[in-house]
Amino acid sequence: MIRQAILAMDRGHQGQLELLEEYFEVIRPQKPDPERTIREHAHEIRAITTFLTPVSRQLIEALPNLEMIAIGAAGLDHIDMKAAKERGIVVTNTPDVLTDDTADVAMMLMLNLARRGVEGDAYIRAGLWHQQGPLPLGRSLSGKTLGIVGLGRIGQAVAKRAKAFNMDVCYFGPREKLDQPYRYYDDLHAMARAVDFMVLTCPGGKETEWLINYEVLEALGPDSMLINIARGSTVKENDLLRALSNRAIAGAGLDVYAHEPQVPEALFTMDNVVLTPHIGSATIETRVQMGKIVVENLLAHFEGRPLLTAV
């Protein structure tokens, strides 16, 4: 196979760049003028790889021979999909492989909120157990109701785990999934009023932007908690800060934020939040596999074979 030129917007996952270099001519935007690198190789570049670096319409239009965008993530909200479709550019991502790890993070956040795990660690390290006695009581997951926003692959994996914790599960989404045994809500506010925990596993993008606003959080109520492992854009961040500060909800576990890696400093001093730095798929096993899928999709495209994970 001819060594095609690939524009690698970032290093991707562990071992991915090295694997790409075995099969392709890899071009990387060079500082201090990355746009110059792209201009110099514009006519050579046949594909783009990216993890979380955005691929804009401007970039797509600047590459006349672009055929493919291979994403090392499940989400598509950082790609101008409309521009890609207009050009007939193939897009692939890495779904499924990250499902279990991301669902695990949802349960980790939920458990840490309910059982005060992170708070308990800090309590011991600060010497407060000896000085002030036992940590205040947490809450049990068993017997509680979990509402899932977006019952896709990850949502179903969260539901499976929640059932193992003896939780009742329901879900909200654009349509009922008749192959799923859980109660369906077509009204997000109604589901919010009915649950003790709400987990967001829906896709990002315009359709779900600010889906969770103050009215939804108020419906969730002062004894319930929000978990977001979806995208930061799904939550109106100022409304969440307001709901947390005035205890309109009991707490929040957040793995994603509106303007990553910037996180609102107001969250740092709140004792009713648990924060993680977008680690949903961040295990060695999963990230290595994601990198391999990126490369395999590229090889399949240029060898004329069916793609592994076409969008």
Secondary structure by P-SEA (a helix, b strand, c coil): ccbbbbbcccccccaaaaaaaacccccccccccaaaaaaaacccccccccccccccaaaaaacccccbbbbccccccccaaaaaaaabbbbbbbcccaaaaaaaaaaaaaaaaaaaaaaaaaaaaaccccccccccbbbbcccbbbbbccccaaaaaaaaaaaaabbbbbbccccccccccccccccaaaaaacccbbbbcccccccccccccaaaaaaacccbbbbccccccccaaaaaaaaaaaccccbbbbcccccccccccccccccccccccccccccaaaaaaaaaaaaaaaaaaaacccccccc
